[in-house]
């Protein structure tokens, strides 16, 4: 019985290592570089100009309208007028035309 080898032989079992392998590191680095390049190319989101925001606010105040009243006149929510005046949203051409008609003035282009 001493001449037989009964120790188990395991084929294909991976050893667990706490350190990442070279290929895993290079994969992570490549992914990080790609994400960085994508983020750099995106840029800042478009915003309305400061002149547009002030003109809208001044025209509304000259007509003695609240944001809610102007919103009702052109058929949108008060929050949308707030976001236009604060610069968080950009109105499309249809809403700009409606605001110009309601306020009786010409607003500057974005």
C-alpha positions in Angstrom: 0.0 0.0 0.0 2.9 2.3 0.4 3.6 2.4 -3.3 0.2 3.8 -4.4 -0.3 7.6 -4.7 -3.7 8.4 -3.3 -3.3 12.2 -2.9 -6.0 14.0 -4.8 -5.1 15.8 -7.9 -7.2 18.9 -8.7 -7.2 20.0 -12.3 -8.4 23.4 -13.4 -9.1 24.9 -10.0 -8.1 28.6 -9.8 -6.2 29.7 -6.8 -7.8 32.7 -5.1 -5.6 35.7 -5.0 -6.3 39.0 -3.3 -4.1 40.9 -5.8 -5.5 41.6 -9.2 -3.6 40.2 -12.2 -1.8 42.3 -14.7 -4.6 41.8 -17.3 -7.2 42.8 -14.8 -5.3 46.0 -14.0 -4.8 46.9 -17.6 -8.5 46.3 -18.3 -9.6 48.6 -15.5 -7.1 51.3 -16.6 -8.4 51.1 -20.2 -12.0 51.4 -19.0 -11.1 54.4 -16.8 -9.3 56.1 -19.6 -12.3 55.6 -21.9 -14.7 57.0 -19.3 -12.4 60.0 -18.7 -12.2 60.7 -22.4 -16.0 60.5 -22.8 -16.6 62.9 -19.9 -14.2 65.4 -21.3 -15.9 65.4 -24.7 -19.4 66.0 -23.2 -18.8 69.5 -21.9 -21.2 71.7 -19.9 -24.9 71.6 -20.6 -26.3 74.6 -22.5 -27.8 77.4 -20.5 -29.7 80.6 -21.3 -27.8 83.8 -21.4 -27.8 86.2 -18.5 -29.4 88.9 -20.7 -32.3 86.6 -21.6 -33.0 85.8 -17.9 -32.9 89.5 -16.9 -35.0 90.6 -19.9 -37.7 88.0 -19.1 -37.8 88.9 -15.4 -37.8 92.7 -16.1 -40.5 92.4 -18.8 -42.7 90.3 -16.4 -42.2 92.8 -13.6 -43.0 95.8 -15.9 -46.3 94.2 -16.7 -46.8 93.6 -13.0 -47.3 89.9 -13.5 -46.2 87.1 -11.1 -44.5 84.0 -12.4 -47.8 82.1 -11.9 -49.8 84.7 -13.8 -47.4 84.6 -16.8 -47.4 80.8 -16.7 -51.2 80.8 -16.8 -51.3 83.3 -19.7 -49.0 81.1 -21.9 -50.4 77.7 -20.6 -47.4 76.2 -18.8 -46.5 75.5 -15.1 -45.1 78.2 -12.8 -42.1 76.0 -12.2 -41.1 76.3 -15.8 -41.1 80.1 -15.7 -39.0 79.8 -12.5 -36.5 77.6 -14.3 -36.3 80.0 -17.3 -35.6 82.9 -15.0 -33.0 81.1 -13.0 -31.3 79.7 -16.0 -31.9 76.0 -15.3 -33.9 75.4 -18.5 -33.8 76.7 -22.0 -37.2 77.7 -23.6 -37.8 76.6 -27.1 -38.8 79.0 -29.9 -42.6 78.4 -29.4 -42.5 79.3 -25.7 -40.3 82.3 -26.4 -42.8 83.5 -28.9 -45.7 83.0 -26.4 -43.8 84.9 -23.7 -43.1 87.8 -26.1 -46.8 88.0 -27.1 -47.9 87.8 -23.5 -45.4 90.4 -22.3 -45.6 92.6 -25.4 -41.8 92.9 -25.8 -39.0 91.3 -27.7 -36.7 89.0 -25.7 -33.1 88.6 -26.7 -31.9 85.4 -28.4 -30.1 82.8 -26.4 
